[in-house]
């Protein structure tokens, strides 16, 4: 057990606090992990001060960091000073929080998981979406780890090392929001910022046993101009409860006069009608899921039927060229990044600045024939237009599928050092279920309904038509009630003991 005094933890450098392993706690230990909604309620009622909530979170982070490596920048002093001034206002006033290191937060550097940004200065500006986090009342204690520029579905950047999965530290926590997922799953913070450009909310949610919803394109604050298929990335959070996700969604969705979509507001009730559900089993490139993932998805389909929903097999509506078109679009961003770094330094970037996968993607885009990117973008636009038609022609309300081809893979399986052609082939199978929704701009969520016999979580993906987040939240509440996951806790986790105050690492 690691016990840190107020003075000790306030002055301890990140990563130097450690805890010893103890016997695993019973599922009842989950009760000591209040979600963000309950934490905010405790602060409002006076049962806990904002300072105590932030102090506890910092101590848990210090204990967990040496094992999981989810923090890349700490902001402990400012967080404690902010919390000491009172809880502030907003639905999550005083609740500790992490911002992903792909997004600017004033006062902290944005290193993007890359050696190329190791000398980045603290940000002096932040976007309107991050401003909305501040208005919600959260207290940012630091920034969470991400793969280099968010390119990979695992968080193993050369710049600061691998983030490990709390359910099995030899496994990936997913990506690109892997640091956020590990922190929430292990109990360092109740919820954390995440973003998704090809599955990067849903993938770590599946790997770490969390709930993760990817919003529609143009849904959130600051995205009024995002309307094209190449506007892939969206922001939200990773949570352990549906209500936390729904409440932060309501606090950060665009409700202005220029909004693209009708606001959803705070969804608080489960579904009260039956749905027609399309079931996908094979990945977008025709790859098949692992036996454990197939069994989990079939189990989720039986659960849906037991709730009165009709489940019918379906097939992807996009052409066979889709995944290669998506890869070329993805690679074009790496090409632009490499070109910008080259202009800044006066020489083409090498592995001292960018990882082999990033360089390989840039080279892929550079070698594409003239007009290839424009043609690929046109085909992706047609695939996006086919998305709603798919729902309408089959009268589907929701599509369900695996999130990933496998449960969380071993670290290194889809890491940045794998030979480029091998890695691309692995990625096509591994993330074949998540990219279409980013191109279509549609909402999708990973729900933690199953675990493998080895104890690894397996998320099930549910997707709706553009703007259908309200339906997904209602379905998620129904599933959370029918097959709850709150009692499941990972091998590596931090438990706060109040008398005397201490933090215990189990695993």
N, C-alpha and C positions, 0 to 999 in steps of 0.2 A: 504494500500500500504506500502511496506517495502522499505525504501531507505537506502542504505548502502554506506558510504564513502569508499574510497580506504583503508584508515587505518582501518576502522571498520571491513570490510569484511576480510582483510588480517589477522586480529588477532582474529576473531570470532571463537570459537570452533564449530566443526561440530554439526549441529542439534539445535543451539541456535537462529538462525535467523528464523523469522516467518512472514507470510503475512496474511492479513485479506481477507476474501472472498469478491468478488465484483460480479456484474451481469456478466453473461456469455458474452464473446465477440462474435461477428458475425463471420461466417466462413472466412471473409476477414482477420481476425487476423492471419490466417495461413501464410499470406504473410510476417509477421514479424518473421517467423521461417525459415530462409534460410536453405536449406539442406547442407550437407558437401561440395558438389561440388560448390555451390554458395558461401559458406563461404570462401573456398579456393580461388575462383576467386576474391572475394572482397579483400582478403589479398594481392594477387599478384598485383592487380591494385592500391593498396594504399587507397582504400575507407575505409578500416579497418586495423588496425595493428593486428599482432598476439597477442600482449599483450591485446588489447581490446577484441578480440574474446575470449581469455581464461578468462579474468576478468569477462566478461558478463556471461560466462558459470558457473563460480564459484558462482557468485551471484545467478543465477537461481537455482543452486544446493542447496545452503544454504536455499533459500526460500522454495523449494519443499521438502527437506529432512524430516522435521518434519511430514509432511502429508503422504509421500509415502514410506520413509525408503528404498531407493535403494542403498545408499552408505555404504560400510563397512570400507573402508580406504580412507582417503583423502590425496592428494599429492599436495595441493594448492601452497605451497611455491616453490617447485621445478618446478611446471608447470609455474608459473608466471616468475620465473627466466629464464627458457628456452625460453618462449615467448618474454621476454624483450630483448633477444639477437638477435631478428629478426626471420623471419618466417622459416628459414632453407630451405631445399630442399624437393622434393617429391611432388606427386600430391595433397596431403592433408596438405601441409606445414602450420603449425600454427593452425590447426583445433582441437578443444578440443575433448577428447575421454575418454572412460572408458574401462578398462580391467576386464574381469570377474574373480572373486576370486577363480576360479579353476586352473588358469594359473599363473605361476611365473612372476613377473615383478620386476626387480632389484630395491632395495630400499624399497619395500613394502612387508609386510608379506602376506603369502597365508594361510588363515584360513579355507578355504574349507567349509564355512558355518557351522562349527562344533565346539562344545565345546572342542573336543579333540585337537584342534589346536589353542586354545586361547592364548597360549604363543609362537606361532611361531615367529621366528626372521625374520627380513627383508631378502628377497631373495638376494643372491649374484650372482645368475646366472639366465638366462632366455633362453627359447628355440628359435630355428631359426625362428619359425613362429612369435613369438612376436618381434624378431629382425626386421622382415619384416614390422610390424606396425611402428616401429621407423623409418625405411627407407622411409616409405610413408609420413613422416612428421608430423603425428598427435602428439598432446601434451596430454599426459595422466594426467588427473586431479584426478584420484583415481581408486578404484576397486569397481565393482558392486556386489550386493548381489546374493547369490545362495543358494538353499537348501543344506542340509548336503551332501557333496561329490557329489552333482548333482543327487542324487538318485530319487527325486520326481519331478513330473511335476507342482509343485507349489513352490513358494519361501516363506516358512514360517519356517525358521530354529529356533530351540530353542536358538541358540547361539546369534542371534541378532534381532529376531522378524520378523514379517511378512512384506513383501513388498506389498504395496497396489496398486490396479489398478487405473490409472488416470481417466478412464471412469466411475468408480464406486468404491470408496475406500473400500467398504465392500466386494469386489470381489478379486479373485486371479489375479495376474499379469502373471501367468504361471510360468513354470520352465523347465529346470533349469536356463535359462537365464532371470529370471524374473526381477532382478534389472536393467539389461541393457534395457529391454523392457520398464519398467516404466520410466526410465530416458529419453529415446528417445521420447516416446509418449508424455511426459509432456513438452518437450522442454529444458531439462537441457543440453543435448549434441545433436549434429545433427545425430550421429550414434555411435554405441558401439559394442565392441567385444561380441561374443556369441559362444556357442559350442553346439553340438547336438549328443547325444549318443543313443537317442530313440525318439527324437522329440523336443529336448530342444532349438532349434532355431525356429522351426515352431509353437510350442505350445504357447510360449509367444507372437510371432508375431500375431497369431490369437486372443489371449486374449486382446492384446493392440492395434490392428488396424495398424500393421506395416507390412512391407515386410520382409520376412525372407527366405533365400535360404540355404539349406543344401547341401554342395558339395559332390561329389563322394569320396569314400575312395581312398586314395593315391593321391588326386588332389593337396593338398596344400603343401607349403614349409614345409620340415621336416617330411614328411610322406612316404618316399620312401619304408620303410620296412613294412608298414601296408598293409597286403594283405589277412588276415584271417577274418573269420566271427566275431571273438571276438574282432577285431579292430573296435569297433562300433562308437567311437566318432570322430567328425570332427569339425573344426573351421571355422568361418566366422564372419559376422556382422549382426546386426539388423538395418534397415534403414526406412526412410519415403519415399524415392524415389528409383526407380530402378537403376538410373544412379550411385548413391552412392554405391550400392551393387556391380554393375558391375565393377566399377572402382577399388574398394578395392579388389575385386576378382582378377582382372588383376595384381594388385600390390603384391598379396600374393600367387598366384598359383605357382606351381613348374614348372619352365621352364629349369631346368638343364639337363645335358646329361643323368642322371639316372632317369629321370621322368617316371612315370607309364603311363601317359595319354598325348595325344597330347594337347598342350596348347590352351586355348580358346582365350586369349587376351581380350581386352576391347570390349564388345558388346555394340554398340551405336544405333542400329536401330531396329525397330519393325519387326515382322514377315511379310513376303510377300508371304506366301503360305498357302494352306489349310491343316489342320491336320485331322488325324483319331484319335479320342479320345475315350478311354474306361472310362465309368462312374461307379464308385463304390459308393454304398450308405450305405450298412451295414458295420459295423466294422469287423476287422479281426477275432473276436471271435463270429461273428453272431449277435452282439448287434446292435440295431437300433439307429439312431440319434434322438435328440429331434426334435419336430416340427419346432422350429425356425431354427435349423441347416439344416434340410431337405429342408425347404423352401429356405434357402440361397443357398444351393447346386443346387437345381433345377433352381433357378434364374441364377446362374453362368453357368449352362449347356445351358440355353436359350441364354445367352449372347454369349457363344461360337458358337452356331448355327447361331446367327445373324451375326457373323463375317465370316461365310462361312465354319466353321469346322463341321465335321460329328461326332456326339456323339452317342455312342452305349453302352448299359449296359454290364458290365462284372462282373466276380467273381474273388476273390482272388485265386491265384494258390497254396498257401502253405497249408500243411495238418492241421488238427484240433489240432494237438499237438504243433503247432507253438508257441502260446502265452505262454504255460507252459514251453516249451523249452527256450524261451527267458527269462522268469522270472528266471529260474534256472541259466542261464548264468549271468544274472544281479545279482542274489543273491550270486553267487560265488565271485564276486568282493567285496561284503560286508563281506563275510566270510574271505577273504584274509586281508581286512582292520582290522577286529576285531582281527584276529590272530596276525597281526603286532603290534597292540596297546597292546595286551596282553603280547607279548614278551618284549616290551619296558617298560612296567610298572610292570611286574611280576605278574599280576592278570588279569582275564577276564574282559573286559570293561563292565561297567554298564551304567545306564542312566545319570550318572554324566559326561560321556564322549561321548556316542552315543545315538541317539534318538531311541525310541521304534521300529520304522520301520526299521532302519538300523540293530538293534539287531535281529529283526524278520527275516530279509532277511538272515543274517548270520546263524541263527538257521535253516532256511529252507534248505540252502545249506548243513549244517552239517548233517542234518537228511536224505538227499538223499541217496539212496542205492548205493553201490559200482558200479562204471561204469556209473552211471546215467548222470553225466555231459558230459562224453565223447560221450555217445549215443545221448544226446540232441544236442551237438555241431555238430555231424555228420548229424543229421536231419536238423539243421539250414543251414549247408553247402549245402545240397540238395535243400533246399528252395531258397537259394541264386542263385543256378544254374538254377532254374526254372523261375527266374525273367525275364531274357532276352528272354527266350523261350516264355513266356507269351506275350511279345510285338511282337515277330516275327510271331508266329502262328496266331495272330489276326490282324497283320499288323497295330498295334497301334503305333502312334508317342508319345502319351502322355496318362497318366492315371490321371483322376481327381476324387476327393473325398472330403468329409469333412476333416478338420484337427483334430477336436475333436468331441466327442459325443454331447457336449453342448457348449454354450457360456461360458465365464469365470464364474466358479462356485463361490459360497460364500467362503470366507476364512474359512478354517477348513474342508471343504468337503473332500479334499484329502490331508490333513495335516498330519504331522508325529505322532500326538497323537491319531489318529483314531485307533480303535482296528485292529490288524494286518489282520485278515481274512476278515474283512469288507473292509479295505482299499485295499487289493489285488483285491477283487471283483470289487470295484469301478474303480480301475485303469485299469482292463481288458476292461471295457466298455469305459472309458474316453479316453484312448490313443490307442485304437485299430487300428487307421488308420496310425500311424507314424512309428512304430517299424520295419516294414518289410524293409523299404528303408535302414535302418542302417545295417541290416543283409546282404542285397544284395549289399551294398556299392554304392547305386544309388543316384542321385541327386533328390531333391524334394523341393518344395517351398510353402509357405503360402502367398496368395495374399489377401489383405483386400478389398473384393468386396462388402460386405454386412454388415448391422447392424440390430440388433433386434428392435422391436417396443420400447423396453425399452432403446435403445441407446447403446447396447453392440456390439462391433465388432465381426464379424464371418468370419474367413479366409476360403478360399477354397484352397485345396491342389492340386498341379499339379506335376507329377513325370515323369521322362524320363529314358531312358536306361543309364547304366553306361557311364560316360563321356559326357552326353548330356546337360551340363549346358548352352551351347550356345543357344540351342533351347529354353530352359526355359526362359532365359533372353529375347530373342526375343518375346516370347509369353507374358511375363510380361509387356514389353513395350507396346504391342498392347492392353492389358487389361487396363493398366494405362491410356492410351489415350481414350479408349472406355468408361470406367466407373471410372473416376478419384476419388481419395480419399483425395487429398492434402487439400481440403477445410474443411475437418472434423477435429474438435478439441475436445479433451476430457474435461470433467468437471473440472479437476484439471490440471492446466498448468501455466507456468511462461511466462510472456510477458515483454520484456525489453523496457523501455521508455528512450529515449535519452536526453530529455531536460525538467527538470534536470534529470540526470541519475538515474534510479531506476529500480527495478524489482517488478512486480505486480503478486500476486498469485490469480488466479480466480478459482472458483469452487462452 
